[in-house]
Amino acid sequence: MKHRLVLLFIGFTTTLLAQNYVLDSLTPKYGHLINFEANTFKMADSSPTFRQFFSKLDAVYSGEKQKLHIFHIGGSHIQADIYSNKIRTYLQNTNTVSQGQRGFVFPYHLAHTNNPTNYRIEATKSKWKGYRSSVRKDSIAWGLAGVTAAFREKSDTIIVKSNYRNYTNQPYEFNKLRIFYNTWKSDYNLTVLDPELVISDTLNSDKMYREFRFNKLIDEVEFCLELKNDSIANPEFALMGMEFMNDNDGIEYTSIGVNGGSFAYYDRAAYFEKQLQLYKPDLFIIAIGTNDAYMPKSEFDAEKFREYYEAFMRMIQRVNPDCAILLMVPNDDYYQRKIPNPNTATQQKVIMELAEKHQMAVWDLYDIMGGLGSSNKWYQNKLMPRDRIHFTQLGYSIKADLFMEALIDAWAKSTHRNKEELLKHYKTLNE
């Protein structure tokens, strides 16, 4: 049986909430939906890698200038970058020295799918074709993003903006830009329209990117992409991502998501690990799982899910053996809008066992929501749309605040900080 991909659908019935902390004011109305006792990073207190991560986070909070890198990977929840961007904004406003570079992004717009609103990469959309690793019929080179935008026309102009509809007091600027693409082909010239900006232009064939260095910090730049010769047969420029870079210390928060994403589909991205080797993440949040279990109970293979999950964890550890890995139990959902999905409870058991085996931590959103069938209650309270898989803007905002409370609770316990003082700092950012 072919199963539907879980794609993004967000109800816009609520007002856009920017980055304000909403949980306290909304608890009287929605608190009965939330199991607050379950809102913890389970097993974090016994994990050496989490103690190391919280020590480093605490140093940034104390004003020390150092780099901290967080990766957050998932499916459509992360591609939309709503709650993950709210978490990013909280962390990058930990203090005046905490905003690291914006980092890796993907031009989803050019792949004809929904793009996060906080940055923009524009070109002639009709000249580009998108390929997602989560679409079985698609086949192309995929890297870290799990999605690729292909260009096969004569020329186009690409406008890159690191800020678009941002809700942060500190705009993102960059003096280096990496463009990831199929460097083994040289069908096209890629040049900056204003050459006076460019200090250097370097090709890295191994990790498949071109890096442009600029003579000042900027937040927008234009490129010309042009076919070198009309006689080239079957030309292709396969864009796999971009990276906004600068020399800032602080927290860099990279979110990677593709609609319909699952472990099996990310496994199709042949260059994922090679490009991940460019980084040394301090915390890696795995929010994959909804699409892996979106099927009838009789068809869900728990052991296959375990194998994929553990292989992904081992890949992260190959890149950085000291990386803290947060395993996220997916939210409760309904299969085909009709049946509460019992497979999530099976995933919960597998994830708990893997976290204990590898001495990692778990954020159990399934338990926090209330377990099997709870998504219907969230839907009835307008925190999820009819699909009872995704969340509304308000639902995502609550989800981000719950995550921050759990993170701060674990951080305070690890470093003997006062939890309420930490919470107060983030609650009063008013971003």
Secondary structure as the mmCIF struct_conf table of DSSP 4:
data_model
#
loop_
_struct_conf.conf_type_id
_struct_conf.id
_struct_conf.beg_label_comp_id
_struct_conf.beg_label_asym_id
_struct_conf.beg_label_seq_id
_struct_conf.end_label_comp_id
_struct_conf.end_label_asym_id
_struct_conf.end_label_seq_id
BEND BEND1 THR A 14 THR A 14
TURN_TY1_P TURN_TY1_P1 ALA A 18 GLN A 19
HELX_RH_AL_P HELX_RH_AL_P1 LEU A 23 TYR A 30
HELX_RH_3T_P HELX_RH_3T_P1 GLY A 31 LEU A 33
HELX_RH_3T_P HELX_RH_3T_P2 PHE A 36 ALA A 38
BEND BEND2 THR A 40 THR A 40
STRN STRN1 PHE A 41 LYS A 42
TURN_TY1_P TURN_TY1_P2 MET A 43 MET A 43
HELX_RH_3T_P HELX_RH_3T_P3 ALA A 44 SER A 46
HELX_RH_AL_P HELX_RH_AL_P2 PRO A 48 TYR A 61
TURN_TY1_P TURN_TY1_P3 SER A 62 GLY A 63
STRN STRN2 LYS A 67 GLY A 74
BEND BEND3 GLY A 75 GLY A 75
HELX_RH_AL_P HELX_RH_AL_P3 SER A 76 ALA A 80
TURN_TY1_P TURN_TY1_P4 ASP A 81 ASP A 81
BEND BEND4 ILE A 82 ILE A 82
HELX_RH_AL_P HELX_RH_AL_P4 TYR A 83 LEU A 91
TURN_TY1_P TURN_TY1_P5 GLN A 92 ASN A 93
BEND BEND5 THR A 94 ASN A 95
TURN_TY1_P TURN_TY1_P6 THR A 96 VAL A 97
STRN STRN3 GLN A 99 GLN A 99
STRN STRN4 GLY A 103 VAL A 105
HELX_RH_3T_P HELX_RH_3T_P4 TYR A 108 ALA A 111
TURN_TY1_P TURN_TY1_P7 HIS A 112 HIS A 112
BEND BEND6 THR A 113 THR A 113
TURN_TY1_P TURN_TY1_P8 THR A 117 ASN A 118
STRN STRN5 ARG A 120 GLU A 122
BEND BEND7 ALA A 123 ALA A 123
HELX_RH_3T_P HELX_RH_3T_P5 LYS A 125 LYS A 127
STRN STRN6 TRP A 128 ARG A 132
TURN_TY1_P TURN_TY1_P9 SER A 133 SER A 134
BEND BEND8 VAL A 135 VAL A 135
TURN_TY1_P TURN_TY1_P10 ARG A 136 LYS A 137
BEND BEND9 ILE A 140 ILE A 140
TURN_TY1_P TURN_TY1_P11 LEU A 144 ALA A 145
BEND BEND10 GLY A 146 GLY A 146
STRN STRN7 VAL A 147 PHE A 151
BEND BEND11 GLU A 153 LYS A 154
STRN STRN8 SER A 155 LYS A 161
BEND BEND12 SER A 162 SER A 162
BEND BEND13 TYR A 164 ARG A 165
BEND BEND14 ASN A 169 GLN A 170
STRN STRN9 PHE A 174 TYR A 181
TURN_TY1_P TURN_TY1_P12 THR A 183 TRP A 184
STRN STRN10 TYR A 188 VAL A 192
BEND BEND15 LEU A 193 ASP A 194
HELX_RH_3T_P HELX_RH_3T_P6 PRO A 195 LEU A 197
STRN STRN11 VAL A 198 ASN A 204
TURN_TY1_P TURN_TY1_P13 SER A 205 MET A 208
STRN STRN12 TYR A 209 ILE A 218
BEND BEND16 ASP A 219 ASP A 219
STRN STRN13 GLU A 220 LEU A 227
BEND BEND17 LYS A 228 LYS A 228
TURN_TY1_P TURN_TY1_P14 ASP A 230 SER A 231
BEND BEND18 ALA A 233 ASN A 234
STRN STRN14 PHE A 237 MET A 245
BEND BEND19 ASP A 247 ASP A 247
STRN STRN15 GLY A 250 GLY A 257
TURN_TY1_P TURN_TY1_P15 ASN A 259 GLY A 260
HELX_RH_AL_P HELX_RH_AL_P5 PHE A 263 TYR A 266
TURN_TY1_P TURN_TY1_P16 ASP A 267 ARG A 268
TURN_TY1_P TURN_TY1_P17 ALA A 270 TYR A 271
HELX_RH_AL_P HELX_RH_AL_P6 PHE A 272 LEU A 276
TURN_TY1_P TURN_TY1_P18 GLN A 277 LEU A 278
BEND BEND20 ASP A 282 ASP A 282
STRN STRN16 LEU A 283 ALA A 287
TURN_TY1_P TURN_TY1_P19 THR A 290 THR A 290
HELX_RH_3T_P HELX_RH_3T_P7 ASN A 291 ALA A 293
BEND BEND21 MET A 295 MET A 295
HELX_RH_3T_P HELX_RH_3T_P8 LYS A 297 GLU A 299
HELX_RH_AL_P HELX_RH_AL_P7 ALA A 302 VAL A 319
TURN_TY1_P TURN_TY1_P20 PRO A 321 ASP A 322
STRN STRN17 ALA A 324 VAL A 329
HELX_LH_PP_P HELX_LH_PP_P1 PRO A 330 ASP A 332
STRN STRN18 TYR A 334 TYR A 335
TURN_TY1_P TURN_TY1_P21 GLN A 336 LYS A 338
STRN STRN19 ILE A 339 PRO A 340
TURN_TY1_P TURN_TY1_P22 PRO A 342 PRO A 342
HELX_RH_AL_P HELX_RH_AL_P8 ASN A 343 HIS A 358
TURN_TY1_P TURN_TY1_P23 GLN A 359 GLN A 359
STRN STRN20 ALA A 361 ASP A 364
HELX_RH_AL_P HELX_RH_AL_P9 LEU A 365 MET A 369
TURN_TY1_P TURN_TY1_P24 GLY A 370 GLY A 370
BEND BEND22 GLY A 371 GLY A 371
TURN_TY1_P TURN_TY1_P25 LEU A 372 GLY A 373
HELX_RH_AL_P HELX_RH_AL_P10 SER A 374 GLN A 380
TURN_TY1_P TURN_TY1_P26 ASN A 381 LYS A 382
BEND BEND23 LEU A 383 MET A 384
TURN_TY1_P TURN_TY1_P27 ARG A 386 ASP A 387
BEND BEND24 ARG A 388 HIS A 390
HELX_RH_AL_P HELX_RH_AL_P11 GLN A 393 THR A 415
TURN_TY1_P TURN_TY1_P28 HIS A 416 HIS A 416
HELX_RH_AL_P HELX_RH_AL_P12 LYS A 419 LYS A 427
TURN_TY1_P TURN_TY1_P29 THR A 428 THR A 428
#
